[in-house]
Every structure is written in structure tokens, then in C-alpha cells.
Amino acid sequence: MKCELAPSVLSCDWLGLREAVRELADSGADWIHFDVMDGQFVPPITFGDALIKTLRDEVATPFEAHLMTLTPEAHFEAFAQAGCQRII
């Protein structure tokens, strides 16, 4: 079984998120993980597909979105189009 590393950007400093994504990629992360929370399924609200789209061209490392939302099926296409190769 191959193990892969998919660190989440959730605990990163959001003012330096672009640099954090670059650091994760440069450090050898196999995936960059985005925890998407809608404030309904889980209490905090994080970010949407626009953030993914903004960061997608920064690195070649694949992105994955973990949709912790009340209606994840309503968001699949938007996150795929924004550049996520895997949606959880």
C-alpha cells in the first residue's frame, strides 16, 4: 500500500496562504487538502471554490477538497472546475 501525504491548509496563516501552498508543494506533499466548511454541516465557515481557483496556478501538486457541507453534491462541479483533482 502506498502512503500519501495530504496536508491541510486549514491551520495555515490565511494572510500567507499562497506562500504556504508553495511550501507544502516544495516539501513533497502528494496532495494539498482544503477543508471546506459551510457553517451548517459543521460550525465554522471556511472558504469556497474561488480560493481554490486563485491558488491553482501556484503549484503542480494536486488539490483535494473535503466538502464538509450540508449539500456537498451541490458543490462538486464548482470545486472540480476550480482545479480540485479529488473531492471527498
Backbone torsions as a table, in degrees:
resi	resn	phi	psi	omega
1	MET	NA	130.0	178.1
2	LYS	-89.4	128.7	176.1
3	CYS	-92.9	139.1	177.6
4	GLU	-124.8	146.9	179.8
5	LEU	-101.8	125.7	180.0
6	ALA	-131.4	76.3	-179.3
7	PRO	-67.6	144.7	179.6
8	SER	-90.7	145.2	176.2
9	VAL	-85.0	-2.0	-174.0
10	LEU	-56.7	-36.9	-177.6
11	SER	-92.7	3.7	179.5
12	CYS	-75.2	158.5	172.6
13	ASP	-70.7	116.1	-173.7
14	TRP	-66.6	-23.2	176.8
15	LEU	-71.8	-22.3	179.0
16	GLY	-115.3	31.2	-173.6
17	LEU	-64.1	-38.0	179.1
18	ARG	-60.0	-46.0	179.5
19	GLU	-67.9	-37.3	179.1
20	ALA	-62.9	-41.5	178.6
21	VAL	-63.2	-42.0	177.2
22	ARG	-62.5	-42.1	179.2
23	GLU	-63.4	-42.2	178.3
24	LEU	-60.8	-44.3	179.4
25	ALA	-64.6	-45.8	-179.4
26	ASP	-64.9	-25.2	-179.3
27	SER	-82.7	-4.2	176.0
28	GLY	99.5	13.9	177.2
29	ALA	-58.0	137.9	177.8
30	ASP	-78.3	-32.3	178.9
31	TRP	-140.4	157.3	168.9
32	ILE	-114.6	124.2	-169.6
33	HIS	-101.3	131.5	178.6
34	PHE	-117.4	116.0	177.0
35	ASP	-87.1	109.9	-177.3
36	VAL	-101.5	117.7	-177.1
37	MET	-123.1	135.9	-173.3
38	ASP	-101.8	0.5	-179.5
39	GLY	80.2	-3.0	177.9
40	GLN	-113.5	-52.9	178.7
41	PHE	-69.5	-40.1	172.5
42	VAL	-132.8	149.2	-171.2
43	PRO	-58.4	-48.1	-175.7
44	PRO	-73.7	159.3	170.5
45	ILE	-109.9	131.0	-179.5
46	THR	-107.5	-92.2	-173.9
47	PHE	-151.0	172.8	-178.8
48	GLY	-120.3	-165.5	-175.9
49	ASP	-64.6	-24.2	180.0
50	ALA	-61.7	-36.0	178.2
51	LEU	-66.4	-42.7	178.6
52	ILE	-59.0	-47.5	-178.9
53	LYS	-60.1	-39.7	179.7
54	THR	-64.8	-36.7	-175.4
55	LEU	-91.7	-14.9	-170.7
56	ARG	-56.4	-38.3	-176.8
57	ASP	-80.2	-2.6	-178.0
58	GLU	-72.5	-34.9	-174.2
59	VAL	-143.4	160.3	176.3
60	ALA	-88.3	-14.2	-179.5
61	THR	-57.6	134.1	179.4
62	PRO	-64.7	148.4	177.4
63	PHE	-105.0	145.5	171.1
64	GLU	-130.9	143.0	177.9
65	ALA	-114.0	129.8	175.3
66	HIS	-101.8	101.6	-174.5
67	LEU	-85.2	94.2	175.2
68	MET	-94.2	70.6	-175.5
69	THR	-127.6	158.7	-179.7
70	LEU	-65.0	-34.5	180.0
71	THR	-130.2	72.4	-176.3
72	PRO	-59.6	-32.9	-178.6
73	GLU	-61.4	-24.3	179.2
74	ALA	-75.1	-11.8	-174.3
75	HIS	-115.0	-8.4	-175.5
76	PHE	-52.0	-54.6	-174.6
77	GLU	-61.0	-42.2	-179.3
78	ALA	-61.8	-41.5	-179.3
79	PHE	-73.8	-34.0	174.8
80	ALA	-64.9	-45.2	179.9
81	GLN	-67.4	-28.5	178.8
82	ALA	-74.0	-17.6	175.6
83	GLY	123.7	12.7	176.5
84	CYS	-83.4	127.1	177.4
85	GLN	-85.9	-17.3	178.8
86	ARG	-139.7	135.4	178.5
87	ILE	-126.0	126.1	-175.9
88	ILE	-111.0	NA	NA
